[in-house]
Amino acid sequence: IQQQGRQSYCIAGQSVPAVLRILLGYLLTNVLLGCRLQFFVDGQKPLQSAIFKAFAWFGNIGMVLDWYHLKDKCARQLSLAMKGVALRNEALDELSSLLWYGRVESAKAFLRRLPKAHLKKPDEIRILIGYLERNQPYIPCYEVRKRLGLRNSSNIGERMNGLLVSERQKHNGMSWSADGSIALAALEALKRNHEYQHWFEYHEIELKQAA
């Protein structure tokens, strides 16, 4: 989903490059290339690479690692690594506090200092440290962003994914081919963007902002 102020536009596509091409068309159509592009991502390296490749020519671009995904990733890795829920929760509280303030180096140092006696799978800690290192450029001080009234998560995108896909396609007994799934999502996007009438008449989308 693309959002500017109170305006939004839903995009559905068969692949990340396809969605990014539609996004570029939307930006050009609505004369929005003077705005900052702020992407919220879930830690997938291929997604991050595709975004930066598609907009390598554009200077005013930013990327933020979704806070809830980051905390969930830490919780899952610590669950795999540590002996028992109590130790996991204690470590997660400390780690979350450091990351909330963007203190990635301190977070990595904390993980390295975890007592070996508390660990059942030390390799999982190394995996988590590697994850933080790869995503360090996209981990801001979430507290500052919150105080400035800026987003810290991709929750609006997740919500639209639920409306475009999950709500219509993930009921008991349903099964979809890849083509059928994207076709239904595209129809739902046309509806939410108020473009279905134009599409049925002219077989094209207008790429205009929907209230």
Summary of the structure (lengths in Angstrom):
residues: 211
radius of gyration: 20.3
end to end distance: 13.0
largest distance: 68.0
contacts: 557
relative contact order: 0.14
helix: 60%
strand: 9%
